[in-house]
Amino acid sequence: MKVSIIGSGYVGTTLAACLADLGHTVTAIDVDESVVDRINAGEAPIHEPGLADLVAEHAGNRLRATTDYAAVRDTDVTFIALPTPSRKDGSIDTSLVEMGTESLGEALREKDGEHLVVVKSTVVPGTTAERVAPVLVEASGKQLGEGIDVAMNPEFLREGHAVSDFLDPDKIVFGAEREAAFATLRELYRPLTETTDTHVVETGLNEAEIIKYANNAFLAAKISLMNELGNICKEYGIDAYEVADAIGLDDRIGSQFLNSGVGWGGSCFPKDVAALIAAADEVGYDAQLLKAAVAVNDRQPERLLSLLDDHGDVAGQRVAVLGLSFKPGTDDIRESRAIPVIQGLLDRGADVVGYDPVAADRMRERFPDITYADSAAEALRDAHGAVVVTDWDEFAALDEEFDTMARPVVVDGRHVVGRREGLTYEGLTW
Ligand code: UDX
């Protein structure tokens, strides 16, 4: 099939490269010329394992990029993969999606034949039907089901696994109102559904929209619940990881996302939970459990630091922060728990030394005045304490490096270092 994708960010580029890999002819549309040039030169505009190879393989062949919306006329389906940034109150701003839809609709005015517009961006229930569809109808001069239609197809990719998650998904969700739209989506994903045992869920537009939020809210709340249980375990001197291993054996609970610690960050969980709380509020529902999940998450960095406080004042002392990214395998620091941890240490007057294998430059923009070490060993040297914020594998291999600390106290927020002789070790929930 011929597919166009508006927005070449994280989701859009992954989608473009993967659909090209499935055999479709894909046109990526973006207002940023440098992004367009990079894709056409066979380079991935973002870093994601496996993506550069796919872009290099398909650019100039089944994958091309342009800044010109007119390109949509040569395609059968257009995905909208534009950002939906958070407003101050946590609700999402859909103005970029609406503006993109307007340009798309105008370009489709001169197109003959059927065209399906698929919302890929994460949007709250009602957005596709009540915001995107009317803008599209108005701009294109066509009626829904008569030359044009809308669908919703949410994305569940994890950073660092986007390509493999796309090519081997647990589920694919199609939201639409008419059979023709479902038929187009089935055809588009057929190369995947025929070769993997993925589940396809066909549902309504609002349902598809909320499934994405429910998915992320559930996972974030699952972690917060485990963090709460872990905090209770800690007070009793019980290892919450042993408890998690046991409860995870119950199929109804499942063993994944039970790692308690310093909490969740990243570009999705905090934003999506906040957006769902705000959306619920708008329709008159007070989402208390989700608010509590956020509150527990917000509390974990301070609990980590209070464990360090228990071993003495850190004012004027060098303290190492091991790990700055929101999770291992990425340099993304958005909503990283390292941010409140560093802030809390600065508030205590500590001399903070951060280390991360890839994310230091990003964190330097946020905290220009702390020290950044080139290795964990350098960060630990002469430190009066260390906190572990990201579960990078290399931290598990640290050993003699702890001997160089002025005061060998480690508070581990990710269950990665482990107890060893000569080290005063505190686990956040174990
Ligand atoms: C998440 C969802 O997994 C993905 O489906 C969605 O599309 C986007 O949001 P991502 O943000 O890339 O993906 O990271 P993920 O691996 O899910 O981790 C999110 C956060 O939760 C990280 O900060 C991680 O450290 C934390 N986490 C995860 C825990 O604290 N404990 C766990 O057991 C699992």
Boltz pocket constraint, residues with backbone or C-beta under 6 A from the ligand:
constraints:
  - pocket:
      binder: B
      contacts: [[A, 155], [A, 156], [A, 157], [A, 158], [A, 159], [A, 160], [A, 216], [A, 219], [A, 223], [A, 256], [A, 257], [A, 258], [A, 259], [A, 260], [A, 261], [A, 262], [A, 263], [A, 264], [A, 265], [A, 266], [A, 267], [A, 268], [A, 269], [A, 326], [A, 327]]
      max_distance: 6.0
